Amino acid sequence: MAESAASQPPEGEGRIPDFFVVGHEKCGTTALYEMLRGHPQVFMPRLKEPRFFSPDMRVRERAAAAGRRPRDLESYRALFAPARPDQRVGEASPQYLGSHVAAERIAALQPAAKIVAILREPVSYLHAMHRQNVKGLLEDQRDLHAAMALERDRRAGRLELPGNQASPVRLLYSEHVRYQEQLLRYEARFPRAQILVLIYEEYQRENEPTVRGVWRFLDLDDSPPVRIPDGRGARKAVRFMPLHKLSRAVKIAHHSEAARSPLADAVYALTPRPAVDLWRRLVYSRPAGDAGPAGGATAALDRELRRRLKPEVQALGEHLGRDLVSLWGYDRL
């Protein structure tokens, strides 16, 4: 990883990106990737998350998914070979912000890179990440607080990890909200002028102005129309895990060439749309946090978690020069 940005290969052999959307997950990185990718002066590969610079954050994936991700510098550069010489090149791997090594590895190859990070109110973020883990069969505890209670044993290797994971890193939820520590890793490698920190709630509320601000940060023309994604990937909470596993298996079998089967294709082709919608309503529900404040025991546990995280939020706000305590509602605890 010691190669410098000055030794970029000739045109046609690939490039190292000029900018990186480093995360977090479940903070609108996919929408930002789509809106950046739609700009005529930008090239981003079809593979949204190369994850090349964060080997410490990898989890075991299906062979088809793992095979698409670059494992060496040559294959990583090749992702960007189609870019025109006049385009700025970027990628979006939300695992980079939580990684302990990504900032150093990116800086070794591209010290002039611009970095875009997105931070979300911590408890909301943890719920969203936990739901994603449950849906991906990486987590077998369907309650966030129950999962967090297992962190010490999982870190120490005293519990078998769900999802055939080789490392507990993704399930150590508390470590994923150490936002200031994560930003400091980038600030140690890049000038602060090369780092843009977005607040998810503002980005969500003021989508188009925020994206134009990102374009200006990347030295792009900010006049083209912003193509807002249609949001079809609605967030879902798993209601019945056995049926979710069946749905996931059929989906994987249909979309993966290695696992594809006539049965999976027939299920997809013959199932009428109303039946698909009914199945989704049966298997999934809207997450409680999307419908409004949680109630009962979950609300009490969330309040306690927010009290525990308030010093981190205060320190982060001071570091960024932002009143995050008020913005994220930690002044009302």
Helices and strands as residue ranges (DSSP letters): G 5-7, E 19-23, H 29-37, E 42-43, G 55-57, H 63-68, H 73-78, E 88-92, G 94-96, H 102-109, E 114-119, H 122-135, H 144-149, H 151-155, G 162-164, G 169-171, G 173-177, H 179-187, G 192-194, E 195-199, H 200-205, H 207-217, E 237-238, H 241-255, H 262-270, H 273-283, E 284-285, H 288-291, H 296-320, H 324-327, G 330-332
